[in-house]
Amino acid sequence: MAETKTPASKRASRPMLVAFVTVLLDLLGFGIIIPIQPFYAEHLGASPTLVTLLGASYSLMQFLFAPMWGRLSDRIGRRPVMLTSISIGIVGYVIFGAAGSLGVLFASRMLAGFGAANIGAAQAIVADTTSGADRAKGMGLIGAAFGIGFIIGPAMGGLLGQLGPEAPAYGAAILGAMNLLLAIRYLPETRQPGARAPAHGRRSIISFRAIGDIAGRVNVGRLLLIVLVSVTGMALMEQALPLFIERIFVPIADYAMGSPDAHARAAALTAYVLVAVGVTATVVQGGLIGRLTKRYGERTLIRVGSFFMAVSLALMPLAGSADSFAGLIGCGVLLAIGSGMLNPSLNSFLSRSVSSDVQGAALGLSQSLSALGRTVGPAFSGLLFEAGRDIPFYAAGGTLLLAVVIALGLKKLIEAD
């Protein structure tokens, strides 16, 4: 006798859905800011180096506090961590909207970054509620939330930006409030009843001994290094991309004078590229990653995805030299295909390489290193851009080639591939 869905299966699927929507709303808020942030900072007097450091300040906080949120979720549960971190992010966006100086702008991004360091806890929810065979698909669903956020967020940011430079930030705060209400109402605790954090981690939230134990397991150190290297390369590109587009596809006289129309056009073109990337990433991570993983395995997808990303990053300056915006979008699509293979495969392989009692800590550590990459990349991106507009992209391609080399040394898990 057919049954639509049992109450137990509904309870099992609810955390996955809420984790997806929570990350989606989080990324929508982040995506809204992307098109206007560089030009908002330039309006307040920032140089290209300071513009990219603004992005680094957000990620620096994620680097510092992602392990804390992950280990805290192992210790007290996923639900309280998610509710607290979402609330902090809302405050950060409100301050961003009210910023009247670069100092306040930096402070607001740091506070928002502190709140947004919760992705490891969201991934732990997925790991809590999926089996090893389905975990790549579950991580792909979280990756799809990133993709959708990059589709809708920049478009919303461009639209809200017409109302004023502060409007996208307040829009992000409203989305954060929706996120919080959703989590309060529907997010259950997914950490197993009676589960205990590792003995050496009970007394403190940040434990270097625990980090060393996790990183020392088979494949884990190599996987974490791939996370750091690949994200650093992506961040080198991401922070330079709006400035790159402004210099090439906006009339020189307009951007040199700091024309509002030039900023608006550059923000719109940046949004177009990000939407193309987001659509492609959503298709790969939301619809294809499960089948690709079953056919080729996570190790292969990590290697091939890294290689696709390296090629696409190296081709971006060539598209700029040819004055081809369509070519730049094509590079973005190839980049998204590679990223759609790499990211969920990394997270799935990492979660299956550690025991269940430290999944939150391991995924939090991964997010911390990801944030470190998004800190290091922007810290150098502006300086490289000032030395030559193409240099950040070639440097990014080189770092992804390094990720390919590291991935060649990954060992097969007994139940993997």
C-alpha positions, 0 to 999 in steps of 0.5 A: 500500500503506497504512502506519500511519506511517513512522519519519520521520513519527514522528520529525517528530511526536514533538517536537510531542507532547513539547512539548504534554505538557511544557507540559501538565505545566508548566501542571498544576503552575501550575494546582494552585497557583492556587486555594490561592495567594491564601488561603495568602498571606492565611493568612501575613498578606498584604493583597489588594495583597500577594496580587496582588503574589505573582502578579506576582513569578512573572511578573516573573521570566518577563518578565526571563528569557523572552528569555534562554531563547528566545535561548539556545534559538536559540544552543545548542538547544531541548533543553538549555534545556527540561531546565534550565528544568524542573529549576529550576521543580521546585526552586521548587515544593519551596521553596513547599511548605516556605515558612513566611513571606511572604518565602520564599513570594515567593522560591519563586514567583520561582524557579518563574517563572524556570524557567517562562519557557521557553514561548517555547522550547516554541513554537519547537519547534512552529515548528521542526516545522510548516509555515506553513499548519499553524503556527496549529494547532500553536500551538493545540495548545500553547494546548490544553495551557494549557486542559487544565492549567486544567481538571485543575490547579485540581481537583487543587489543590482535592483536594490542598489538603484534605491541607494548604496545602503539598500542592499545591506538592509535587504540582506538584513531582512533576509537574515531575519527571515532566515532566523525565523525559519530556523527557530520554527523548523530546525530540529537538533540533529546531533545524536542524543548522548553524543559526546565531543572528543575528551580533549575538546570538552574543556575548550572550544578551540583546541589545537590538539583536536585540530592536529588529531583531525588533520593527521588522519588519512587524506584529511591533511591533504584535503584541507590543503586543497581547500586552502589552495583552491579557495585562495585561487578563487578569492584572487579572482573574485576580488579582482573581477569587478575592478577588471570588468570596470577597467575593460568594459566601462569607458575609460573616461567614465571610470577614471572620473568615478562616475556613478553611471560607470560604477552602476554599469560595472556592478551590473556586468559583474552581476551578469557574470556571477549569475552565469556562474551561479546558474551553472553551479546550481545545475552541477551541484544540485542535479548532476553531482550525485550521478557524477560521484557514483560514476567517477568517484570523489577523488576523480571529481576533485582532480578534474574540477581543480583542473577545469578551474585552473584553465578557466582562470588562466583564460579570463585575461585572454577574454579581456584582451579580446574585449569579449564579455561573452568570452568572460562569461564562458570562462565563468561557466567553465569555472562553475563546472569545475567548482561544482565538481570540486567543492561538494566532493571535497566536503563529502570526502572529508566528512567520510574520512573522519568519525561522526563525533568530530564531523562538525569540527572537521567541517568547521576546520575546512571552513576556517581554511576556506576563510583563510584562503578568502583572506589571503587571496584578497590581501594580495589581489589588490596589490597584484591588480595594481601591478597589472590587471591580468596578474591576479587571474594568472596567479589564481590559475597557478594555485589551482594547478597546485591543487591538482598536484596535491589531489593526485596523492589522495588515497582511496577510502575502503568504501569510497569510489 
